[in-house]
């Protein structure tokens, strides 16, 4: 797995600054619930909007924010899929019940 390095760094420098990759950031936030990821994302956005953060830290926060946004989207996509499956199951049950004629002996309407 490769690491991003600072644009001013060279391979010969003994003190390379490395940054986590997107995959590493995704792994870092993989266990967050939707609410945790959203809260951390909102905190990052608030910090970035203040504008008093050094550039390197701002970029690192932005990248973490992107990972958090992907995590939130994954939760939302999963929830949407689960709801669609539930609706499909409900519609299939309703359709199969609709094809069964009612039993006239159990009807409360006069014959």
N, C-alpha and C positions, 0 to 999 in steps of 0.2 A: 504494500500500500504506500503510495507516494504522499509526501507532505508538500504543501505549498511553502515556499521560502520567501523571505522579504526581498523585494526587487533590488535592494542594494546589497544583498548578500551574494557571496560567491562561494563555490564549493571549497575553496582554499581557506575560508575563514574558519577559525576554530569555534566560534560562537554563533552558529547558525540559528536564526529565529525560524521556528517551524510553526505552522498553523494546522489545525485539524482539517481533514478533508470533509467533503459533504457526507460521505459514508460514515465517517467517524462521528460527525455531529448527529447524524440520523440515529446511530447506535446509542449515542449519549442520551437522546430524548425518547428512545423507543418504549420505555416503560412508563412514560408520563400518561396520565389520564387526559382526556380532552380538557377538563377544567384546569389541570396543572399547566398544560402546555399553553393554553390561552392566557392564563394569568401571567406566566413568564413572558410570553410574547408581548402582552400589553405593557409590562414593566420595561421591556427593552425599547419598545416604541416610544414610551414616555422619556426614557433616558436619551434616546437619539434625538428626539424633538427639542430637548433642552439645548443641544448643540455645544455643550461645554466639555466634550469628551475628545481626547486626542484621536487623530485619524486612525491609527492602527487599532485602537480599542473600538472605535466606531465600526470599522470593517469587521472585526471579530464579532461584535454584537449583531451586526447585520446578518452575518453568515449563520449565527446561532438562531436568529429570528427566522431566517429562511427554513432552517431545520424544524423549528417549532411550528411554523405555518404548514409545512408538509405533514407533520404529525397530526395537527388539527384536521387537515383535509382528509387524511387517512381515516380518522375517526368518523368524520361526516360522511365520507363515501361508504364506509361500512354500515353506518346507521341507515343511510338511504337504501342500501341493498337489502338490509334486514326488513325494513318497512315494505319494500316492494315484494319481497318473498311472502311476508305476512298478508299483504293485500291479495296477492295471487292465490294463496291458500284459502283465504276467506271467500274470494270470488268463486273458486272452484267448488267449495262447499255449498255456497249459495246456489250455484248453477245446478249441482247435482240434486239438491233438495227441491229445487223448482221443478225438476222433471218428474218427481214422484207425485202422483195425483193425491189430493187430500182424501182421507177416509171419511166418507159421509156419516158414518155412525158416531164420529167424535165431534161433528160440527154442532155448534150452538145455534145455528140458524135453522129456522123451520124448514121442513122439506116440502 
